[in-house]
Amino acid sequence: MYINFCIRHHPDIGGCYTCQSLFQNALDSFFIDLELDNFRKKSLADFTISGSKDPLTALVRAKSPNFFGFIPNSVLDSTKGVIIHNSFLAHFTYGIELSNLLNVPLYFVPHGSSDPYIYSYGLIKKRIWLQLFGKVGAKLAKTIIYSSKSEKFKSLLPFSDSKGEICHWAVSRNFELDKQNSKEALRIKLKLKPTDKIVLFFSRIEKMKRPIETVKAFLSLKLPNWKLLIVGPKEDVTISKEVAQYAKSFNNVMLHPPVFGSEKWMLLAGVDAYVLMSHRENFGFTVAEAALAQTPVFISKGVDIYPFFESKNVKNVFDIHCETDIRECFNSMAKASDNDLIDLGLFCERVVKENFTYQQFTESLNKILMSKKYE
């Protein structure tokens, strides 16, 4: 049994939940998260801790007698380790305290929260947290689990070199895709011509993903027959309104609400290309999912798994210093022939099948948890 502490355990938090679910499926797990005011739907965790989310307050609360009494004795008695997902809030403190109380190994999964970009905003609070809690947690942890070499290399946490281990996350689909049918169905749904080409931005609409810069770069090139389809939750209200205005003003920019399940896969398979010029992605689940749908991906070096997808035939990985870099991305995409895009899509699919399978994830994770390397 592994007790997992996280900020929230629900699909509405996106990639973190997807990853936490991988841990939940691969291990005998008990999940604990925090009660957050800005989410309406009930968490899917085994238990949700209410009250202050401040890590210092949590330190005081966790010292109280029987604070962890909500955890069944059967879980406590069989616990092999404590896993902390993500940083900054009370759950991190609770995880450390329970690990000490039970005298079991502590594992930390940053989920990109130790990336320098994360510290480019809200700097003071995050630096204080890093000094008071992050460095302590890294020192006490048996292992720090990263999803890629890039994430580990950039991490601001101490002991990353000595304690950091790589465990690639996984994506999967349990049915065969029909690319042609998906393309036809998507164009009918969007009321487009059969000859129209679609490039997909499929991510949360917020600053880090650079949606506004992506739209502006796309519009500046006036690519014939190409449409930019933007799909994702409106996390930043101001940016989302600006994106919506572009969609109203230009007929080659389309905004679509989030999609899930079979509809998501139809969309991923039905487009001609996928683009994500994000500042930071410690993995990039939608990148890998698009690739698994045989869709060619055009991504920034902010996506930490970019080295796997770099093609020798069509340039599809780009720097992200300015808007010009995004225009270069769209230019490369538009200049590629139909056959080049098909071949790139097949290459991207092979990358996922060779590196990001569920079997590989479970084997790697269990090897890390069972390792005596740092004992």
C-alpha positions as CSV (number, residue, x, y, z in Angstrom):
1,M,0.0,0.0,0.0
2,Y,1.2,3.5,-0.9
3,I,-0.4,6.6,0.6
4,N,-0.5,9.4,-1.9
5,F,-0.9,13.1,-1.0
6,C,-1.9,15.5,-3.7
7,I,-3.5,18.9,-4.2
8,R,-6.7,17.5,-5.8
9,H,-7.6,14.2,-7.3
10,H,-10.1,14.8,-10.0
11,P,-10.1,15.0,-13.9
12,D,-10.8,18.7,-13.7
13,I,-7.2,19.4,-12.9
14,G,-5.9,17.9,-16.2
15,G,-2.6,16.3,-16.6
16,C,-1.8,16.0,-12.8
17,Y,-4.9,13.9,-12.3
18,T,-4.0,11.8,-15.4
19,C,-0.6,11.1,-13.9
20,Q,-1.9,10.4,-10.4
21,S,-4.4,7.9,-11.9
22,L,-1.4,6.1,-13.4
23,F,0.0,5.7,-9.9
24,Q,-3.4,4.7,-8.6
25,N,-3.8,2.0,-11.2
26,A,-0.2,0.7,-11.0
27,L,-0.1,0.5,-7.2
28,D,-2.3,-0.4,-4.2
29,S,-3.0,3.1,-3.3
30,F,-4.8,5.4,-0.8
31,F,-5.2,9.0,-2.1
32,I,-5.6,12.0,0.2
33,D,-6.1,15.6,-1.2
34,L,-7.1,19.0,0.0
35,E,-10.5,20.7,-0.1
36,L,-10.3,23.6,-2.7
37,D,-12.8,26.4,-2.8
38,N,-12.8,27.0,-6.5
39,F,-13.9,23.5,-7.6
40,R,-17.6,22.4,-7.4
41,K,-17.2,18.7,-8.1
42,K,-16.4,16.3,-5.3
43,S,-12.9,14.9,-5.3
44,L,-12.3,11.3,-6.2
45,A,-9.7,10.9,-3.4
46,D,-10.2,8.4,-0.6
47,F,-10.2,11.3,1.8
48,T,-10.2,15.0,1.5
49,I,-8.6,17.2,4.2
50,S,-10.6,20.4,4.9
51,G,-9.3,23.6,6.4
52,S,-6.2,25.7,5.8
53,K,-4.0,24.8,2.8
54,D,-1.1,26.7,4.2
55,P,2.0,24.4,4.6
56,L,3.1,26.0,7.9
57,T,-0.4,25.6,9.5
58,A,-0.4,22.0,8.3
59,L,2.8,21.4,10.2
60,V,1.1,22.4,13.4
61,R,-2.1,20.4,12.6
62,A,-0.1,17.3,11.7
63,K,1.5,17.3,15.1
64,S,-1.9,17.1,16.8
65,P,-2.6,13.7,18.4
66,N,-4.5,11.4,16.1
67,F,-4.6,13.9,13.2
68,F,-4.2,11.1,10.8
69,G,-6.9,9.1,12.5
70,F,-9.0,9.3,9.3
71,I,-6.7,6.8,7.7
72,P,-8.0,3.2,8.3
73,N,-5.7,1.0,10.4
74,S,-5.7,-1.5,7.6
75,V,-4.1,1.1,5.3
76,L,-1.6,2.3,7.9
77,D,-0.5,-1.2,8.8
78,S,0.2,-2.1,5.2
79,T,1.8,1.1,4.1
80,K,5.1,0.7,2.3
81,G,5.7,4.3,1.5
82,V,4.3,7.8,1.2
83,I,4.2,9.5,-2.2
84,I,3.7,13.3,-2.5
85,H,2.5,14.7,-5.8
86,N,3.2,18.4,-6.6
87,S,4.3,21.2,-4.3
88,F,3.6,24.4,-2.3
89,L,0.4,23.5,-0.3
90,A,-0.5,21.7,2.9
91,H,-0.5,18.2,1.4
92,F,3.3,18.4,1.1
93,T,3.7,18.9,4.8
94,Y,1.2,16.2,5.6
95,G,3.1,13.7,3.5
96,I,6.4,14.4,5.2
97,E,4.9,14.2,8.7
98,L,3.1,10.9,7.9
99,S,6.2,9.4,6.4
100,N,8.1,10.3,9.6
101,L,5.3,9.0,11.8
102,L,5.1,5.6,10.1
103,N,8.9,5.4,9.5
104,V,8.4,4.5,5.8
105,P,10.1,5.8,2.7
106,L,9.1,9.2,1.2
107,Y,8.8,9.7,-2.5
108,F,8.3,13.1,-4.2
109,V,6.8,13.6,-7.7
110,P,7.1,17.3,-8.6
111,H,4.9,17.3,-11.7
112,G,6.9,20.2,-13.1
113,S,6.6,22.3,-10.0
114,S,10.4,22.5,-9.6
115,D,10.8,24.0,-13.1
116,P,12.4,27.5,-13.1
117,Y,9.4,28.8,-15.1
118,I,7.1,28.1,-12.2
119,Y,9.3,30.4,-10.1
120,S,9.0,33.2,-12.6
121,Y,5.7,34.3,-11.0
122,G,4.7,34.3,-7.4
123,L,8.4,34.3,-6.7
124,I,8.6,35.3,-3.1
125,K,6.1,32.8,-1.7
126,K,7.5,30.0,-3.8
127,R,11.1,30.8,-2.8
128,I,10.1,30.8,0.9
129,W,8.3,27.5,0.4
130,L,11.4,26.1,-1.3
131,Q,13.7,27.1,1.6
132,L,11.3,26.0,4.4
133,F,9.7,22.9,3.0
134,G,10.9,22.0,-0.5
135,K,14.6,21.5,0.4
136,V,13.6,19.6,3.6
137,G,11.3,17.3,1.6
138,A,14.0,16.7,-1.0
139,K,16.5,15.8,1.7
140,L,14.1,13.4,3.4
141,A,12.8,11.8,0.2
142,K,14.2,8.4,-0.8
143,T,13.6,9.3,-4.4
144,I,12.5,12.2,-6.5
145,I,10.5,10.9,-9.5
146,Y,10.7,12.9,-12.7
147,S,8.8,12.2,-15.9
148,S,11.7,13.1,-18.2
149,K,15.4,13.9,-18.3
150,S,14.6,17.5,-19.2
151,E,12.4,17.9,-16.1
152,K,15.2,16.5,-13.9
153,F,17.9,18.6,-15.5
154,K,15.9,21.9,-15.0
155,S,14.7,21.1,-11.5
156,L,15.5,23.7,-8.7
157,L,15.3,21.0,-6.0
158,P,18.5,20.0,-4.3
159,F,19.6,16.3,-4.5
160,S,18.0,16.0,-8.0
161,D,21.3,14.6,-9.4
162,S,21.7,12.0,-6.6
163,K,18.1,11.1,-5.9
164,G,16.3,11.9,-9.1
165,E,15.0,9.0,-11.2
166,I,13.2,9.0,-14.5
167,C,9.8,7.4,-15.0
168,H,8.1,8.3,-18.2
169,W,4.3,8.7,-17.9
170,A,2.1,6.7,-20.2
171,V,-0.8,7.1,-22.7
172,S,-3.0,4.5,-24.2
173,R,-6.1,3.9,-26.3
174,N,-8.0,0.7,-26.3
175,F,-9.5,0.8,-29.8
176,E,-8.5,1.1,-33.4
177,L,-8.6,4.6,-35.0
178,D,-10.0,5.3,-38.4
179,K,-8.2,8.4,-39.6
180,Q,-10.3,8.9,-42.7
181,N,-13.6,8.6,-41.0
182,S,-12.4,10.8,-38.1
183,K,-11.3,13.5,-40.6
184,E,-14.7,13.4,-42.4
185,A,-16.7,13.4,-39.2
186,L,-14.8,16.3,-37.8
187,R,-15.2,18.5,-40.9
188,I,-18.9,17.7,-41.0
189,K,-19.2,18.7,-37.3
190,L,-17.3,21.9,-37.8
191,K,-19.1,22.7,-41.1
192,L,-15.8,22.8,-43.0
193,K,-15.0,21.8,-46.6
194,P,-13.4,18.3,-47.1
195,T,-10.3,20.1,-48.4
196,D,-9.8,22.3,-45.4
197,K,-6.8,21.5,-43.2
198,I,-7.0,21.8,-39.4
199,V,-4.2,22.4,-36.9
200,L,-5.2,21.8,-33.3
201,F,-4.4,23.6,-30.1
202,F,-5.6,21.2,-27.4
203,S,-4.8,22.4,-23.9
204,R,-5.8,24.6,-21.1
205,I,-6.3,28.2,-22.2
206,E,-3.9,30.1,-20.0
207,K,-0.7,32.1,-20.2
208,M,1.8,29.3,-19.9
209,K,0.4,27.5,-23.0
210,R,0.8,30.8,-25.1
211,P,-2.6,30.6,-26.9
212,I,-2.7,34.3,-27.8
213,E,0.8,34.2,-29.3
214,T,-0.2,31.1,-31.2
215,V,-3.3,32.7,-32.6
216,K,-1.5,35.9,-33.7
217,A,1.3,33.9,-35.4
218,F,-1.2,31.7,-37.2
219,L,-3.2,34.7,-38.4
220,S,-0.1,36.7,-39.5
221,L,0.8,34.0,-42.1
222,K,-2.6,33.8,-43.8
223,L,-2.2,30.2,-44.6
224,P,-4.6,29.1,-47.4
225,N,-7.0,26.3,-46.5
226,W,-5.7,26.0,-42.9
227,K,-8.0,26.4,-39.8
228,L,-6.8,26.8,-36.3
229,L,-9.0,24.8,-33.9
230,I,-8.6,25.7,-30.2
231,V,-10.0,23.2,-27.7
232,G,-9.6,23.3,-23.9
233,P,-10.9,24.6,-20.6
234,K,-10.9,28.3,-20.1
235,E,-8.6,28.5,-17.1
236,D,-7.6,32.2,-17.6
237,V,-10.8,34.2,-18.1
238,T,-9.1,37.3,-19.6
239,I,-7.1,35.2,-22.1
240,S,-10.1,33.1,-22.9
241,K,-12.2,36.1,-23.8
242,E,-9.4,37.4,-26.1
243,V,-9.2,34.0,-27.8
244,A,-13.0,34.0,-28.2
245,Q,-12.9,37.4,-29.8
246,Y,-10.4,36.2,-32.4
247,A,-12.7,33.3,-33.1
248,K,-15.6,35.7,-33.7
249,S,-13.5,38.0,-35.9
250,F,-11.7,35.5,-38.1
251,N,-13.3,32.5,-39.9
252,N,-10.0,30.6,-39.9
253,V,-9.9,30.5,-36.0
254,M,-12.4,28.2,-34.2
255,L,-13.0,27.8,-30.5
256,H,-14.5,24.5,-29.2
257,P,-15.4,23.4,-25.7
258,P,-13.4,20.6,-24.0
259,V,-14.0,17.1,-25.2
260,F,-13.5,13.7,-23.6
261,G,-13.6,10.0,-24.4
262,S,-14.3,8.8,-27.9
263,E,-15.1,12.4,-29.0
264,K,-11.6,13.5,-27.9
265,W,-10.0,10.7,-29.9
266,M,-12.1,11.5,-33.0
267,L,-10.9,15.1,-32.8
268,L,-7.2,14.2,-32.2
269,A,-7.3,11.8,-35.2
270,G,-9.4,14.1,-37.4
271,V,-7.0,17.1,-37.5
272,D,-4.0,17.4,-39.8
273,A,-1.5,18.6,-37.2
274,Y,-1.2,19.4,-33.5
275,V,0.6,22.5,-32.1
276,L,1.7,23.4,-28.6
277,M,4.2,26.3,-28.1
278,S,4.0,26.1,-24.3
279,H,6.6,27.7,-22.0
280,R,6.6,24.5,-19.9
281,E,5.2,21.0,-20.0
282,N,6.9,18.5,-17.7
283,F,5.4,15.8,-19.8
284,G,2.6,16.8,-22.2
285,F,-0.2,14.2,-22.2
286,T,-2.1,15.8,-25.1
287,V,1.1,15.8,-27.1
288,A,1.5,12.1,-26.6
289,E,-2.2,11.4,-27.2
290,A,-2.2,13.4,-30.4
291,A,0.9,11.4,-31.5
292,L,-0.9,8.1,-30.6
293,A,-3.7,9.2,-32.9
294,Q,-1.1,9.4,-35.7
295,T,-1.3,13.2,-35.8
296,P,2.0,15.0,-36.5
297,V,3.0,17.2,-33.5
298,F,4.7,20.6,-33.8
299,I,5.9,21.6,-30.3
300,S,8.2,23.9,-28.4
301,K,11.3,22.9,-26.5
302,G,9.3,23.8,-23.4
303,V,7.6,20.4,-23.8
304,D,10.0,18.2,-21.8
305,I,9.6,15.1,-24.0
306,Y,10.4,17.1,-27.2
307,P,13.7,15.2,-27.9
308,F,11.6,12.0,-28.5
309,F,9.6,13.7,-31.3
310,E,12.2,15.6,-33.1
311,S,12.0,14.6,-36.8
312,K,14.9,14.6,-39.3
313,N,12.6,15.1,-42.3
314,V,10.1,17.9,-41.2
315,K,11.2,20.5,-38.6
316,N,8.6,20.1,-35.8
317,V,10.5,21.2,-32.6
318,F,11.1,24.9,-32.0
319,D,12.6,27.4,-29.6
320,I,10.2,29.7,-27.8
321,H,11.9,33.0,-27.5
322,C,9.4,35.1,-29.4
323,E,6.4,35.0,-31.7
324,T,8.7,34.6,-34.7
325,D,9.5,31.1,-33.4
326,I,5.8,30.2,-33.5
327,R,5.5,31.6,-37.1
328,E,8.4,29.3,-38.0
329,C,6.4,26.4,-36.6
330,F,3.4,27.2,-38.7
331,N,5.5,27.8,-41.8
332,S,7.2,24.4,-41.4
333,M,3.8,22.7,-41.0
334,A,2.3,24.5,-44.0
335,K,5.2,23.8,-46.3
336,A,5.2,20.0,-45.5
337,S,3.4,17.9,-48.1
338,D,0.4,15.8,-47.3
339,N,2.6,12.7,-47.4
340,D,5.2,14.4,-45.2
341,L,2.5,15.1,-42.6
342,I,1.3,11.5,-42.8
343,D,4.8,10.1,-42.4
344,L,5.5,12.5,-39.5
345,G,2.2,11.3,-37.8
346,L,3.3,7.7,-38.1
347,F,6.7,8.5,-36.7
348,C,5.1,10.3,-33.7
349,E,2.8,7.2,-33.1
350,R,5.9,4.9,-33.1
351,V,7.6,7.2,-30.6
352,V,4.7,6.8,-28.1
353,K,4.4,3.0,-28.6
354,E,8.1,2.6,-28.1
355,N,8.5,4.9,-25.0
356,F,5.3,5.8,-23.3
357,T,3.3,2.6,-22.7
358,Y,1.5,1.6,-19.5
359,Q,3.6,-1.5,-19.2
360,Q,6.8,0.5,-19.4
361,F,5.5,3.0,-16.8
362,T,4.5,0.3,-14.3
363,E,7.8,-1.6,-14.7
364,S,9.8,1.6,-14.3
365,L,7.8,2.8,-11.3
366,N,8.0,-0.5,-9.4
367,K,11.7,-0.7,-10.1
368,I,12.1,2.7,-8.5
369,L,10.0,2.0,-5.5
370,M,11.7,-1.4,-4.8
371,S,15.2,0.0,-5.4
372,K,17.6,-0.1,-2.4
373,K,19.9,2.3,-4.2
374,Y,19.5,5.2,-1.8
375,E,19.1,3.2,1.5
